[in-house]
Amino acid sequence: MLALVQRVSEARVEVDGQVVGAIGAGLLVLVCAEPGDTDLQAGKLVDKLLKLRIFSDHAGKMNRSVVDIGGGLLIVSQFTLAADVSGGNRPSFTGAAGPELGRRLYEKVLELARARHPQVAAGQFGADMKVSLTNDGPVTIPLQIA
């Protein structure tokens, strides 16, 4: 499972001009399931997100998690994280899970995150989404969960 985590001071997702998910300070997480991924990878991703220490402590060091700061999670599906451009200039997305598995694992990530964290917002799987964010830092961390 692939993810791109961005520390944000705010973020939101719109579909057809309507806000479907929004948070203040926290993490914007773009998620892509890969073929062969299971609920195990979904659980490992949620564990990592909740423990990832990328927020500043009183000394200005990255030492606090989204849980520690009481921040939100905005989780958005994004199959393009699996893009492969090694064969040319047009990306191939064969490294992304098919729509059925991708949706199931995205929904599993949301289910697990909501069970363990009070502030979880989401995009809309398969929709044409407009994502707005204020990256804080900027801090952007790619994750690959095996």
Buried (B, 14 or more C-beta within 10 A) or exposed (E): BBBBBBBBBBBBBBBEEEEBBBBEBBBBBBBBBBEEBEEEBBBBBBEBBBEBBBBBEEEEEBEBBBBEBEBBBBBBBBBEBBBEEEEEEEBEEEBBBEEEBBBBBBBBBBBBBBEBBEBBBBBBBEBEBEBEBEEBEEBEBEBEBE
